Amino acid sequence: MPHDLHESIHDEIERRIAALAPVPGALPSKDDAALLSELYEDRDLLRQHWRHRPGGTSDFSQPPNAKDCGQPQPCSHTLGLAEKYGLY
């Protein structure tokens, strides 16, 4: 089953976080720490604007702390993240 836009963005953000995350016990460089911070913020934004099923609660698998957006999907926040990560 192909991923939808939300899942694709989430997977791309998670992939980039994993690529930048330092090995245990090491500190990230200043540049990597800034990039990681931005990725975490984008992941949180995406989770605040997760897709929903009109007329009901979400029955989709969601990442932890994801919330139904309540706006027409995909909302402008999701589309902005898709563009930022080259998925739209």
C-alpha positions, -999 to +999 in steps of 0.1 A: +000+000+000+016+033-010+021+060+016+000+091+015+016+126+016+016+128+054+034+095+058+059+103+030+068+136+046+071+119+080+093+092+066+116+117+049+119+138+081+127+106+101+153+095+075+170+129+077+170+128+115+185+093+115+212+105+091+222+135+113+218+119+147+251+115+164+264+082+177+255+075+213+277+096+236+288+121+209+275+156+205+263+168+171+282+196+154+267+231+157+254+229+121+239+194+126+223+205+159+206+234+141+194+211+113+182+185+138+163+212+157+146+223+124+137+187+116+122+181+150+101+213+146+089+203+112+080+168+125+060+184+153+042+207+128+034+178+106+020+159+136-002+189+145-016+188+109-021+151+104-049+140+080-083+131+093-113+113+082-143+137+077-171+130+101-152+108+125-120+102+143-089+091+125-087+055+117-052+058+101-021+047+117-006+078+132+028+086+146+029+093+184+013+126+194-003+132+159-035+150+160-064+153+135-059+186+117-096+194+111-088+214+079-093+203+043-066+178+035-038+182+026-038+215+045-014+243+036+010+233+064+013+198+050+017+211+015+044+235+026+064+207+043+059+185+012+074+213-009+103+219+015+112+182+015+108+178-023+077+156-022+053+180-039 
